[in-house]
Amino acid sequence: MGLNLKNKLSPEKFNIIGLLVMLLVISSIATTFDFVLGIICFVSTFISVAISCFVLLWGNKKGVLEYTRSFSEKFAKRSHDVFLVVDEDDRIVWKSGSADSYFNINMPLKPTLAQITSGELSALRLIDYVKANGSEPMILNLDDICFSIVSQAEVINEKKYIFICLSDITELEEAKSLLKSRDLAVAYAMIDNASEAMVYVSEKGRADSLRISSALSSWVQSVNGIIREYDRDKYIIFFEAGQLETLIKDRFSFMDNINTSPADAFEINLTLSLGVAYVEGTLAEKEEAAQSALELALQRGGAQTAVKTKEGTYSFGGRVRSVQKQTKIRSRVVASKLVSLVCNSSNVIIMGHKNADFDSIGSCVGLARLCMHCGVKANIVVNFKDKDAKAAMEHLGDAYSEIFVDSITGQDLIKPETLVIVSDVSNPLIFECSEIVDNAKAFVIIDHHRQTKEFEKKPDISYIEPTASSASELVCEILEHVMPPESTLKEEADLLYTGILLDTQNFSRNTGVRTFGAAIFLNNIGGNMERGRDMLKADASEYKKLASIQSGVTVYKSVYAITVYENDEYSENNRVIAAKAADNLLGIEGIKATFVLTAVDGGVHISARSDGSVNVALLLESIGGGGHFNMAGARLENVSMENAVLELKDAIEKYEK
């Protein structure tokens, strides 16, 4: 089989080889006649061959580039992705064929990227996005089409260009949304006060329970969910998460219809509390989150909904006043757990809230007595400048000379096995010393105010009972379960009595059977109501300040009394005076809630009181406040008195909506 060079070589290469052979032959012949002429011929031959090879190789390279460009254009036309090249002035300099399916691009007019995307996208925004997010694709919705966008900036001939790829992921996002909407949300529901109703008004209570159960079942059917009663008057609910967004927008309004039944003669009003969770994770994790949400709803007073999502926790409702529970089952369980924690601790640090009042101090003193009874050293952290703290220390005398410490000393007392008990407050922002709680291994919360949010650090015991009149009442119940009457000093009983008197306005508001039960217990261990009232008496200067505050009252929306107290002496005692003024203003006919604003160092403090028809704690939550249903407060930082009044009025408007 013969060798066919023409079939092996391209015509260009074959011609070059032929030319090379011919020139070499000519050069050899020339050398035989003239050596110099031969050298010249050889050099000429070398130059000619070099030029021919360069032309041939460049031509081949150019062919590859042309082929690559043609291939890229064909690929871009067949691809569903949109490819664009934009210069540093945001002008589109090249587009793929698929771009015409999504955008109206007239290349001769040199439109900008911002123009074809209605200002949603630009070269500068892409550059900034890449700097902030690296290679993470940008997700952008343009005219109901969802694009995943990646880009790369390059400098060519000293000019910056941005290469952009837009992938249509609309169908993928719709599939994700459908899958998410069909994911499960879990809820726990509980009928409040059901056990008390069954005991005291069994027939009426059961009828109300059936009414609420029927309304709850109807709602579950409306959201295509399922409901099962796992215990008496306790339910677990499953429904598609796609319903949750609508329910949140509607603020779970169906609960308002359930929680509006009038109280009966025994004031046992059955209401419904709901805890809903839609979080990432397993079904078991969602169920646990739903339990936590229900617990939060109950600790905020019940008759409301708490929702936990990955974005945060939300609360709805809470406008119906909770009725004080008749039984002491929970207080007995808490007392047992608390004694166990105390006995297993090396020492106990007790504190209340900043600007401590007699309820805060009295409950702390009662808890200190419990620790002493268990044989464990206890200290109470206070601010020695607080007026009520000074009065309490004077009343207790030498018996507590080494018990009260300041916050600095309290931090030095922390040990590996230290227990911290916080009383009359659940908001970490107003703990007497939050650093002590943060650094302690174990801590307990005992409070009668509504819990505004979940704790970042979970307490070992969370005894939050918004239906109680005061923290002193809760502590009295704990002491009654675990301590003999003769082990408590009468001075300690006086302070507990004073705390109850303060928060109930001498047993005129927010009282129940358990409140009077606590008073009987205090009488039995030597407490005296008259001594308690004496500690609450105001001096002449306070009366003058109270008169000044009350003289400037204005009535807003016919039922809200608002007044301000501006004093050049920015004393923290102004807050105490404001609270007393708010109590007095409730005596005005037709007034349902009162608000006293007073200047304190760095801002404005608001003291709020209600006759029971307005949830002032819920009202003030929108401006960072909180507290009890009919007794709450808020502190606004770095704000003038005029702006504080405007913020309060905005909060009232939101509450009424």
C-alpha positions as CSV (number, residue, x, y, z in Angstrom):
1,M,0.0,0.0,0.0
2,G,1.6,3.2,-1.1
3,L,2.1,6.3,1.0
4,N,-0.1,9.2,-0.1
5,L,1.4,12.4,1.4
6,K,-1.4,14.6,-0.1
7,N,-3.9,12.7,2.0
8,K,-1.7,13.1,5.1
9,L,-0.9,16.8,4.8
10,S,-3.0,19.8,4.2
11,P,-2.5,21.7,0.9
12,E,-0.9,24.6,2.7
13,K,1.7,22.4,4.4
14,F,2.3,20.4,1.2
15,N,3.1,23.6,-0.7
16,I,5.5,24.9,2.0
17,I,7.4,21.6,2.0
18,G,7.7,21.7,-1.8
19,L,8.9,25.3,-1.7
20,L,11.4,24.4,1.0
21,V,12.8,21.5,-1.1
22,M,13.0,23.6,-4.2
23,L,14.8,26.5,-2.5
24,L,17.3,24.1,-0.8
25,V,18.2,22.6,-4.2
26,I,18.7,26.1,-5.7
27,S,20.9,27.1,-2.8
28,S,23.0,24.0,-3.1
29,I,23.6,24.6,-6.9
30,A,24.4,28.3,-6.2
31,T,27.0,27.3,-3.6
32,T,28.9,25.2,-6.1
33,F,29.4,28.3,-8.3
34,D,29.7,31.0,-5.6
35,F,30.0,30.3,-1.9
36,V,28.7,33.8,-0.8
37,L,25.8,33.5,-3.2
38,G,24.9,30.2,-1.7
39,I,24.9,31.5,1.8
40,I,22.5,34.3,0.7
41,C,20.2,31.8,-0.9
42,F,20.1,29.7,2.3
43,V,19.3,32.7,4.5
44,S,16.5,33.7,2.0
45,T,15.2,30.2,2.2
46,F,15.0,30.3,6.0
47,I,13.2,33.6,6.1
48,S,10.7,32.5,3.5
49,V,9.9,29.3,5.3
50,A,9.5,31.2,8.6
51,I,7.1,33.7,7.1
52,S,5.0,31.0,5.6
53,C,4.8,29.0,8.8
54,F,3.8,32.1,10.8
55,V,1.0,32.9,8.3
56,L,-0.1,29.3,8.3
57,L,-0.2,29.1,12.2
58,W,-1.9,32.5,12.6
59,G,-4.5,31.5,10.1
60,N,-5.2,28.3,12.0
61,K,-5.4,30.2,15.3
62,K,-7.8,32.6,13.7
63,G,-9.8,29.7,12.5
64,V,-10.0,28.3,16.0
65,L,-11.2,31.7,17.4
66,E,-13.8,32.0,14.7
67,Y,-15.0,28.4,15.4
68,T,-15.1,29.1,19.2
69,R,-17.1,32.3,18.7
70,S,-19.5,30.5,16.4
71,F,-19.9,27.6,18.9
72,S,-20.5,30.0,21.8
73,E,-23.2,31.8,19.8
74,K,-24.9,28.5,18.9
75,F,-24.8,27.3,22.5
76,A,-26.2,30.6,23.8
77,K,-29.1,30.5,21.3
78,R,-30.0,26.9,22.4
79,S,-29.6,27.6,26.1
80,H,-32.6,28.9,28.1
81,D,-30.2,31.0,30.2
82,V,-29.7,34.7,29.3
83,F,-26.2,35.9,28.7
84,L,-25.3,39.6,28.8
85,V,-22.1,41.6,28.7
86,V,-22.3,45.1,30.2
87,D,-19.6,47.7,30.3
88,E,-18.7,49.8,33.3
89,D,-21.3,52.5,32.2
90,D,-24.1,49.9,32.5
91,R,-24.4,49.7,28.7
92,I,-25.3,46.3,27.2
93,V,-22.5,45.5,24.6
94,W,-23.6,41.9,23.8
95,K,-26.5,39.7,24.4
96,S,-27.4,36.1,23.7
97,G,-30.3,35.1,21.5
98,S,-32.4,33.9,24.5
99,A,-32.4,37.4,25.9
100,D,-35.1,38.4,23.5
101,S,-37.5,36.0,25.2
102,Y,-37.4,37.9,28.4
103,F,-36.3,41.5,27.6
104,N,-36.8,44.1,24.9
105,I,-33.2,45.0,24.0
106,N,-32.6,47.3,21.0
107,M,-28.8,47.0,20.6
108,P,-28.3,49.9,18.2
109,L,-29.7,52.2,21.0
110,K,-27.2,50.8,23.5
111,P,-29.7,50.4,26.4
112,T,-28.5,50.1,30.0
113,L,-29.1,47.1,32.2
114,A,-31.1,49.3,34.5
115,Q,-33.4,50.3,31.7
116,I,-34.4,46.8,30.6
117,T,-34.9,45.6,34.2
118,S,-37.0,48.7,35.3
119,G,-34.2,49.8,37.6
120,E,-34.1,46.5,39.5
121,L,-30.6,45.6,38.3
122,S,-27.5,47.5,37.4
123,A,-23.8,46.9,36.9
124,L,-23.0,48.8,40.2
125,R,-25.5,46.7,42.1
126,L,-24.0,43.5,40.7
127,I,-20.5,44.6,41.7
128,D,-21.6,45.4,45.2
129,Y,-23.5,42.2,45.6
130,V,-20.4,40.1,44.5
131,K,-18.3,42.0,47.0
132,A,-20.7,41.2,49.8
133,N,-21.8,37.7,48.9
134,G,-19.0,36.2,46.8
135,S,-20.1,33.5,44.4
136,E,-23.5,33.2,46.0
137,P,-26.2,33.7,43.2
138,M,-28.4,36.7,43.4
139,I,-32.2,35.8,43.4
140,L,-34.3,38.5,41.8
141,N,-37.9,38.7,40.7
142,L,-38.5,40.6,37.4
143,D,-42.1,40.8,36.1
144,D,-43.2,37.6,38.0
145,I,-40.1,35.7,36.7
146,C,-37.6,34.6,39.2
147,F,-33.9,34.7,38.1
148,S,-30.8,33.3,39.6
149,I,-28.0,35.7,38.6
150,V,-24.3,35.1,38.6
151,S,-21.8,37.7,37.3
152,Q,-18.1,38.2,36.8
153,A,-16.2,41.4,36.2
154,E,-13.2,41.5,33.9
155,V,-10.9,44.2,32.6
156,I,-10.2,44.1,28.8
157,N,-8.1,46.8,27.1
158,E,-8.2,48.8,30.3
159,K,-12.0,48.8,30.4
160,K,-14.2,46.9,32.8
161,Y,-16.9,44.5,31.5
162,I,-19.3,42.4,33.5
163,F,-20.4,39.0,32.2
164,I,-23.8,38.1,33.4
165,C,-25.8,34.9,33.3
166,L,-29.5,35.0,34.3
167,S,-31.2,31.6,34.9
168,D,-34.9,31.3,34.9
169,I,-35.7,29.4,38.2
170,T,-39.4,30.4,38.4
171,E,-40.7,26.8,38.2
172,L,-38.1,25.7,40.8
173,E,-39.2,28.4,43.2
174,E,-42.8,27.6,42.7
175,A,-42.1,24.0,43.5
176,K,-40.3,25.0,46.7
177,S,-43.1,27.3,47.7
178,L,-45.6,24.5,47.1
179,L,-43.6,22.1,49.1
180,K,-43.2,24.7,51.9
181,S,-46.9,25.4,52.0
182,R,-47.7,21.7,52.4
183,D,-45.2,21.3,55.2
184,L,-46.8,20.8,58.6
185,A,-47.4,23.4,61.3
186,V,-48.0,22.0,64.8
187,A,-50.2,23.6,67.5
188,Y,-51.2,22.9,71.1
189,A,-54.4,24.3,72.5
190,M,-55.6,24.4,76.1
191,I,-58.8,25.6,77.7
192,D,-57.8,27.9,80.6
193,N,-59.2,27.5,84.0
194,A,-61.0,24.3,83.0
195,S,-60.0,22.4,86.1
196,E,-61.4,25.2,88.4
197,A,-64.6,25.4,86.4
198,M,-65.2,21.6,86.8
199,V,-64.8,21.9,90.6
200,Y,-66.8,25.1,91.3
201,V,-69.3,25.4,88.5
202,S,-69.3,22.0,86.9
203,E,-72.4,22.2,84.7
204,K,-71.7,25.7,83.5
205,G,-68.1,25.0,83.1
206,R,-68.6,21.9,81.0
207,A,-71.1,23.7,78.8
208,D,-68.5,26.5,78.2
209,S,-65.8,23.9,77.6
210,L,-67.9,22.2,74.9
211,R,-68.6,25.5,73.3
212,I,-64.9,26.3,73.0
213,S,-64.1,22.8,71.8
214,S,-66.7,23.1,69.1
215,A,-65.4,26.5,68.0
216,L,-61.9,25.2,67.9
217,S,-62.8,22.2,65.9
218,S,-64.6,24.4,63.4
219,W,-61.6,26.6,62.9
220,V,-59.3,23.5,62.4
221,Q,-61.7,22.3,59.7
222,S,-61.6,25.7,58.0
223,V,-57.8,25.4,57.6
224,N,-58.0,21.7,56.5
225,G,-56.2,20.5,59.6
226,I,-56.7,17.7,62.1
227,I,-57.3,18.0,65.8
228,R,-57.1,15.4,68.6
229,E,-57.8,15.8,72.3
230,Y,-54.9,14.1,74.1
231,D,-56.0,15.0,77.6
232,R,-59.1,16.7,79.1
233,D,-59.5,20.1,77.5
234,K,-56.1,19.8,75.9
235,Y,-55.6,19.4,72.1
236,I,-52.9,18.9,69.5
237,I,-53.5,20.3,66.0
238,F,-51.8,19.7,62.7
239,F,-52.4,21.9,59.6
240,E,-50.6,22.9,56.4
241,A,-48.0,25.7,56.9
242,G,-49.4,27.5,53.9
243,Q,-52.3,28.6,56.1
244,L,-50.1,30.2,58.7
245,E,-49.3,33.4,56.7
246,T,-53.0,34.2,56.4
247,L,-53.7,33.4,60.0
248,I,-50.9,35.8,61.1
249,K,-52.2,38.6,58.9
250,D,-55.6,38.0,60.4
251,R,-54.1,38.0,63.9
252,F,-55.9,34.8,64.7
253,S,-59.2,36.7,64.9
254,F,-61.2,33.5,65.5
255,M,-59.7,33.5,69.0
256,D,-61.4,36.8,69.8
257,N,-64.8,35.2,69.3
258,I,-63.9,32.3,71.6
259,N,-62.4,34.5,74.3
260,T,-65.3,36.9,74.8
261,S,-67.7,34.8,77.0
262,P,-68.8,36.7,80.1
263,A,-67.6,35.6,83.5
264,D,-70.1,33.8,85.7
265,A,-71.0,34.6,89.3
266,F,-67.8,32.9,90.4
267,E,-65.7,34.9,88.0
268,I,-64.4,31.7,86.3
269,N,-64.2,32.7,82.7
270,L,-63.1,29.9,80.4
271,T,-60.8,31.0,77.6
272,L,-58.5,29.4,75.1
273,S,-54.7,29.6,74.8
274,L,-53.0,28.5,71.6
275,G,-49.3,27.7,70.9
276,V,-48.3,27.4,67.2
277,A,-45.0,26.4,65.8
278,Y,-43.6,26.3,62.3
279,V,-39.8,25.8,62.5
280,E,-37.2,23.9,60.6
281,G,-36.4,20.4,61.8
282,T,-38.1,17.2,62.5
283,L,-41.8,16.7,63.5
284,A,-40.6,16.1,67.1
285,E,-38.8,19.4,67.1
286,K,-41.9,21.2,65.8
287,E,-44.0,19.6,68.5
288,E,-41.5,20.7,71.2
289,A,-41.6,24.3,69.8
290,A,-45.4,24.2,69.9
291,Q,-45.3,23.2,73.5
292,S,-42.9,26.1,74.2
293,A,-45.2,28.5,72.4
294,L,-48.2,27.4,74.5
295,E,-46.2,27.8,77.7
296,L,-45.3,31.3,76.6
297,A,-49.0,32.1,75.9
298,L,-49.9,30.9,79.4
299,Q,-47.1,32.8,81.1
300,R,-48.3,35.9,79.3
301,G,-51.7,35.5,81.0
302,G,-53.5,33.0,78.7
303,A,-56.5,33.8,76.4
304,Q,-54.1,34.4,73.5
305,T,-52.0,32.9,70.8
306,A,-48.2,32.6,70.7
307,V,-46.6,31.7,67.3
308,K,-43.0,30.5,66.9
309,T,-41.4,30.6,63.5
310,K,-37.8,30.7,62.3
311,E,-38.2,34.5,61.9
312,G,-39.2,35.0,65.6
313,T,-42.0,34.7,68.1
314,Y,-45.2,36.6,67.8
315,S,-48.2,37.0,70.2
316,F,-51.8,37.8,69.4
317,G,-54.8,38.5,71.7
318,G,-54.5,38.8,75.4
319,R,-57.2,41.4,75.7
320,V,-59.3,39.3,78.0
321,R,-58.4,39.6,81.7
322,S,-57.3,36.3,83.2
323,V,-59.0,35.1,86.3
324,Q,-57.0,34.1,89.3
325,K,-56.7,30.3,89.6
326,Q,-58.4,28.8,92.6
327,T,-56.1,25.8,93.2
328,K,-52.5,25.8,94.5
329,I,-51.3,22.7,92.8
330,R,-48.7,24.5,90.7
331,S,-47.3,26.4,93.7
332,R,-46.9,23.2,95.6
333,V,-44.9,21.6,92.7
334,V,-42.8,24.7,92.3
335,A,-42.1,24.8,96.1
336,S,-40.9,21.2,96.0
337,K,-38.6,21.9,93.0
338,L,-37.3,25.1,94.5
339,V,-36.4,23.5,97.9
340,S,-34.5,20.8,96.0
341,L,-32.5,23.3,94.0
342,V,-31.7,25.4,97.1
343,C,-30.5,22.3,99.1
344,N,-28.2,21.3,96.2
345,S,-26.6,24.8,95.9
346,S,-23.5,26.1,97.7
347,N,-25.2,29.5,98.1
348,V,-28.1,31.5,96.8
349,I,-28.2,35.0,95.3
350,I,-31.6,36.7,95.2
351,M,-32.6,39.9,93.4
352,G,-35.6,41.8,92.1
353,H,-35.9,44.6,89.6
354,K,-34.1,47.9,89.3
355,N,-35.7,50.7,91.4
356,A,-37.0,48.0,93.7
357,D,-40.4,48.5,95.3
358,F,-41.8,46.8,98.4
359,D,-43.2,43.9,96.4
360,S,-39.8,43.2,94.9
361,I,-38.0,43.5,98.2
362,G,-40.6,41.7,100.3
363,S,-40.6,38.7,98.0
364,C,-36.8,38.6,98.0
365,V,-36.9,38.6,101.8
366,G,-39.3,35.7,101.9
367,L,-37.1,33.7,99.5
368,A,-34.1,34.5,101.7
369,R,-36.0,33.0,104.7
370,L,-36.7,29.9,102.7
371,C,-32.9,29.5,102.0
372,M,-32.1,30.0,105.7
373,H,-34.6,27.4,106.6
374,C,-32.8,24.9,104.2
375,G,-29.5,25.8,105.8
376,V,-28.1,27.5,102.7
377,K,-26.4,30.9,102.8
378,A,-28.4,33.6,100.9
379,N,-27.8,37.2,99.9
380,I,-30.1,39.8,98.4
381,V,-28.7,42.2,95.8
382,V,-30.2,45.7,96.0
383,N,-29.3,49.3,95.2
384,F,-28.7,50.9,98.6
385,K,-29.9,54.2,97.1
386,D,-33.5,53.0,96.5
387,K,-35.9,54.5,99.0
388,D,-37.9,51.3,99.6
389,A,-34.7,49.3,100.0
390,K,-33.5,51.6,102.8
391,A,-36.9,51.4,104.5
392,A,-36.9,47.6,104.3
393,M,-33.4,47.3,105.7
394,E,-34.3,49.6,108.6
395,H,-37.4,47.6,109.4
396,L,-35.5,44.2,109.4
397,G,-32.7,45.6,111.6
398,D,-29.5,43.6,112.5
399,A,-30.9,40.3,111.4
400,Y,-30.3,41.2,107.8
401,S,-27.2,43.4,108.2
402,E,-25.1,41.0,106.2
403,I,-27.8,39.7,103.9
404,F,-28.2,42.8,101.7
405,V,-25.3,43.4,99.3
406,D,-24.7,45.6,96.2
407,S,-24.4,44.3,92.7
408,I,-20.5,44.4,92.8
409,T,-20.4,42.3,95.9
410,G,-23.1,40.0,94.5
411,Q,-20.9,39.2,91.4
412,D,-18.0,38.2,93.7
413,L,-20.3,35.7,95.5
414,I,-20.8,33.6,92.4
415,K,-19.5,30.0,92.7
416,P,-19.8,26.9,90.5
417,E,-22.8,25.7,92.4
418,T,-24.5,29.1,93.0
419,L,-28.3,29.4,92.5
420,V,-29.8,32.7,91.5
421,I,-33.4,33.5,92.2
422,V,-35.0,36.5,90.4
423,S,-38.3,37.7,91.9
424,D,-41.0,40.2,90.6
425,V,-39.4,40.6,87.2
426,S,-38.9,38.5,84.1
427,N,-37.4,41.0,81.7
428,P,-33.6,40.7,81.8
429,L,-33.2,44.4,80.8
430,I,-34.4,45.5,84.2
431,F,-32.9,42.8,86.5
432,E,-31.1,44.4,89.4
433,C,-27.9,42.9,88.0
434,S,-28.2,40.8,84.8
435,E,-24.5,39.9,84.9
436,I,-25.1,37.7,87.9
437,V,-27.8,35.7,86.1
438,D,-25.6,35.4,83.0
439,N,-22.6,34.0,85.0
440,A,-24.5,31.7,87.3
441,K,-25.0,28.0,86.4
442,A,-28.6,27.8,87.6
443,F,-31.4,30.4,88.0
444,V,-35.1,30.6,88.9
445,I,-37.7,33.2,87.9
446,I,-40.7,34.0,90.1
447,D,-42.9,36.7,88.8
448,H,-46.5,37.9,88.3
449,H,-45.9,40.1,85.3
450,R,-46.6,39.0,81.7
451,Q,-43.6,37.4,80.0
452,T,-42.8,39.6,77.0
453,K,-40.4,37.1,75.2
454,E,-38.6,33.9,75.7
455,F,-35.5,33.7,77.8
456,E,-32.2,33.4,76.0
457,K,-30.9,31.4,78.9
458,K,-33.6,28.9,80.0
459,P,-34.3,29.0,83.7
460,D,-34.4,25.9,85.8
461,I,-37.7,27.0,87.2
462,S,-40.0,29.5,85.5
463,Y,-42.9,30.3,87.8
464,I,-44.7,33.1,86.0
465,E,-48.3,33.5,87.1
466,P,-49.9,36.7,85.6
467,T,-53.1,36.0,87.5
468,A,-51.4,36.5,90.9
469,S,-51.7,39.9,92.5
470,S,-48.1,40.2,93.4
471,A,-44.8,38.3,93.6
472,S,-45.2,38.5,97.4
473,E,-48.4,36.4,97.1
474,L,-46.5,33.7,95.1
475,V,-43.7,33.6,97.7
476,C,-46.3,33.3,100.5
477,E,-47.8,30.2,98.9
478,I,-44.3,28.7,98.5
479,L,-43.5,29.4,102.1
480,E,-46.8,28.0,103.3
481,H,-46.1,24.7,101.6
482,V,-42.6,24.1,103.0
483,M,-42.1,26.0,106.2
484,P,-43.5,25.9,109.7
485,P,-45.2,29.2,110.8
486,E,-42.8,29.8,113.7
487,S,-39.7,29.9,111.5
488,T,-40.6,33.2,109.9
489,L,-39.8,36.6,111.5
490,K,-42.7,39.0,111.9
491,E,-40.6,41.7,110.2
492,E,-40.3,39.5,107.1
493,A,-44.1,38.9,107.2
494,D,-44.6,42.7,107.4
495,L,-42.6,43.2,104.2
496,L,-44.5,40.5,102.4
497,Y,-47.8,42.1,103.5
498,T,-46.5,45.5,102.3
499,G,-45.8,44.0,98.9
500,I,-49.3,42.7,98.5
501,L,-50.8,46.0,99.8
502,L,-48.8,47.9,97.2
503,D,-49.8,45.9,94.2
504,T,-53.4,45.5,95.2
505,Q,-54.0,49.0,96.3
506,N,-54.9,47.9,99.8
507,F,-56.8,44.9,98.5
508,S,-59.0,47.0,96.2
509,R,-57.7,45.7,92.8
510,N,-56.6,42.4,91.3
511,T,-57.4,40.3,94.3
512,G,-58.7,36.8,94.5
513,V,-59.2,33.9,96.8
514,R,-55.5,33.1,96.8
515,T,-54.6,36.8,97.6
516,F,-56.7,36.7,100.8
517,G,-55.3,33.3,101.5
518,A,-51.8,34.7,101.5
519,A,-53.0,37.5,103.8
520,I,-54.4,34.9,106.3
521,F,-51.0,33.1,106.2
522,L,-49.2,36.3,106.9
523,N,-51.5,37.1,109.8
524,N,-50.8,33.6,111.3
525,I,-47.0,34.1,111.2
526,G,-47.1,37.5,112.9
527,G,-47.6,39.9,109.9
528,N,-49.5,43.1,110.6
529,M,-51.4,45.1,108.0
530,E,-51.1,48.4,109.8
531,R,-47.3,48.2,109.9
532,G,-47.4,47.4,106.2
533,R,-49.5,50.5,105.5
534,D,-47.3,52.6,107.6
535,M,-44.3,51.7,105.3
536,L,-46.4,52.8,102.3
537,K,-47.2,56.3,103.6
538,A,-45.8,59.2,101.7
539,D,-44.2,62.3,103.2
540,A,-45.3,65.9,102.7
541,S,-43.0,66.5,99.8
542,E,-44.4,63.5,97.9
543,Y,-47.9,64.8,98.4
544,K,-47.0,68.1,96.9
545,K,-45.5,66.3,93.9
546,L,-48.5,64.1,93.5
547,A,-50.8,67.2,93.6
548,S,-48.6,68.8,90.9
549,I,-48.8,65.7,88.7
550,Q,-52.5,65.2,89.0
551,S,-53.3,68.9,88.3
552,G,-52.0,68.6,84.7
553,V,-54.0,65.6,83.6
554,T,-55.6,65.5,80.2
555,V,-58.2,63.0,79.0
556,Y,-57.5,61.2,75.7
557,K,-60.2,59.4,73.7
558,S,-62.6,59.9,76.7
559,V,-61.2,56.9,78.7
560,Y,-57.4,57.5,79.0
561,A,-55.9,59.9,81.5
562,I,-52.4,61.2,80.6
563,T,-50.3,63.5,82.6
564,V,-46.6,64.4,82.7
565,Y,-44.2,65.3,85.5
566,E,-41.1,67.2,84.6
567,N,-38.7,67.8,87.4
568,D,-35.2,69.3,87.2
569,E,-34.1,66.8,89.8
570,Y,-33.8,63.7,87.6
571,S,-34.3,61.3,90.6
572,E,-35.2,57.7,90.2
573,N,-37.7,58.2,93.0
574,N,-39.8,60.1,90.4
575,R,-40.8,56.7,89.1
576,V,-42.3,55.7,92.4
577,I,-44.2,59.0,92.7
578,A,-45.4,58.5,89.1
579,A,-46.8,55.1,90.0
580,K,-48.7,56.5,93.0
581,A,-50.1,59.2,90.8
582,A,-51.3,56.7,88.2
583,D,-53.1,54.8,90.9
584,N,-54.8,57.9,92.2
585,L,-55.9,59.0,88.7
586,L,-58.0,55.8,88.4
587,G,-60.5,57.5,90.7
588,I,-61.6,59.9,87.9
589,E,-65.1,58.9,86.7
590,G,-65.1,57.2,83.3
591,I,-61.3,56.7,83.1
592,K,-60.3,53.1,82.2
593,A,-56.5,53.6,82.1
594,T,-54.0,56.1,83.4
595,F,-50.5,57.0,82.2
596,V,-48.0,59.2,84.1
597,L,-44.9,60.2,82.2
598,T,-41.9,61.4,84.3
599,A,-38.4,62.4,83.3
600,V,-35.7,60.1,84.6
601,D,-32.0,60.2,83.8
602,G,-31.5,59.5,80.1
603,G,-35.2,59.3,79.1
604,V,-38.8,59.2,80.1
605,H,-40.6,56.6,82.3
606,I,-44.2,55.7,81.9
607,S,-46.3,54.3,84.7
608,A,-49.6,52.8,83.6
609,R,-52.6,51.6,85.6
610,S,-56.0,50.1,84.5
611,D,-59.3,49.4,86.0
612,G,-59.2,45.9,84.5
613,S,-60.9,46.7,81.2
614,V,-57.7,47.7,79.4
615,N,-54.6,45.5,79.2
616,V,-51.9,48.2,79.8
617,A,-49.1,45.6,79.7
618,L,-50.1,44.6,76.1
619,L,-50.6,48.3,75.2
620,L,-47.1,49.3,76.3
621,E,-45.4,46.3,74.7
622,S,-45.4,48.1,71.4
623,I,-43.0,50.7,72.8
624,G,-40.8,48.2,74.7
625,G,-42.8,48.1,78.0
626,G,-44.7,45.4,79.8
627,G,-45.9,44.3,83.2
628,H,-49.3,43.1,84.6
629,F,-52.7,43.3,82.9
630,N,-53.7,46.4,84.9
631,M,-50.3,47.6,86.1
632,A,-47.4,48.2,83.7
633,G,-44.6,50.5,82.8
634,A,-42.1,51.4,80.0
635,R,-38.9,53.4,79.7
636,L,-38.1,55.3,76.6
637,E,-34.5,56.2,76.2
638,N,-33.1,59.4,74.6
639,V,-36.5,60.9,73.9
640,S,-38.1,64.2,74.8
641,M,-41.2,64.4,76.8
642,E,-43.3,65.7,73.8
643,N,-42.1,62.8,71.7
644,A,-42.8,60.3,74.5
645,V,-46.4,61.5,74.7
646,L,-46.7,61.0,70.9
647,E,-45.3,57.5,71.1
648,L,-47.8,56.7,73.9
649,K,-50.7,57.9,71.9
650,D,-49.5,55.9,68.9
651,A,-49.4,52.8,71.2
652,I,-53.0,53.5,72.3
653,E,-54.1,53.7,68.6
654,K,-52.4,50.4,67.8
655,Y,-54.0,48.8,70.9
656,E,-57.5,49.9,69.9
657,K,-57.1,48.5,66.4
